[in-house]
């Protein structure tokens, strides 16, 4: 039997919970790629890398999304994701 390196039972449960959520998100993105016939063109890791380039900045109670790269916008459009606002407010 292989013992996990994690110290207690709660840590092991947390590890498996995060692993489950990660796997669920990975296959959700893969299904979106399959639905749009992009499996051979774009990988799940590439989607995550490109989307990680967008940040939301908080100024007190105001929120603002930094500039969205053109490649990210194209990727979101090709995946038919409606995740970015059309008009950026100041």
N, C-alpha and C positions, 0 to 999 in steps of 0.2 A: 504494500500500500504506500502510495506517495503522500507524504504530509505536506500540506501547504506551508509556505514560509510565513504566512500571516499569523499574528500572535493569538488571536482569540476568535471565537465563533462569530461575533458580530462583524469582524473584519472580513471573514470568509464570505458571509452573507452579502456584505457590501460589494465585495469583489465580483461575486456571481451576478448580482443585480446590475452593476455597471456593465459587465460583459454581455448580459442579456439585452440591455438597452442599446448598446453599441451594435450588436448583431441585428437587432430589429431595425435600427436606422440604416445600417448598411444595405440590408435587403429591401427596405422601402425605396432607397435611392436606386438600387439595381432594377426594381420593378418599374420605376419611372423611366429609366433609360430603355428598358425593354419595350414599354408602351410606346415610346417615341422612336423606336428603331435606331438607337444611338449606342448600342452595346459595343460594337466594334470600333466606334469612333472616339468615345469618351469613357474613361473608367470612373468608378465610384471615388477612388482616391483623388482623381483630377477634379471632379465636381466639388469635393470637400475642400481641396486646396484653393480652388478659384473662389468659392463662396466665403472662405475664411479671410479674404482680402477686404471685405466690407465690414466697417465698424460703425457702431452707434455711439455718439459722443453725448454726454450729459453735462449741461451747464445749469446747475441748480435744478429748476423744474423744467427747463427746456431740453428737448432731445433733438439731435440732428444726426443724420447718416452722412458719413464722409463721402467723398466722390466715389461713384460706382464705376469701376473700370469697364470699358467697352466690351471686353471679352466676357466679363461676368454678366453683363446685360444680355449679350447674345446667347450665352449658355442658358440663362433663365428663360428667355423667350423660346429657345428650341426645346426646352423641357416643359414648356407651357406652365411655368410657375409664376404666380402673381404675388411675389414677395417684396417687391420694391415699389415705393410710391411713384406715381407718374410725375407729380409736381413736388419739387423740393421747396419746402418753406424755410424762411430764415428766422 
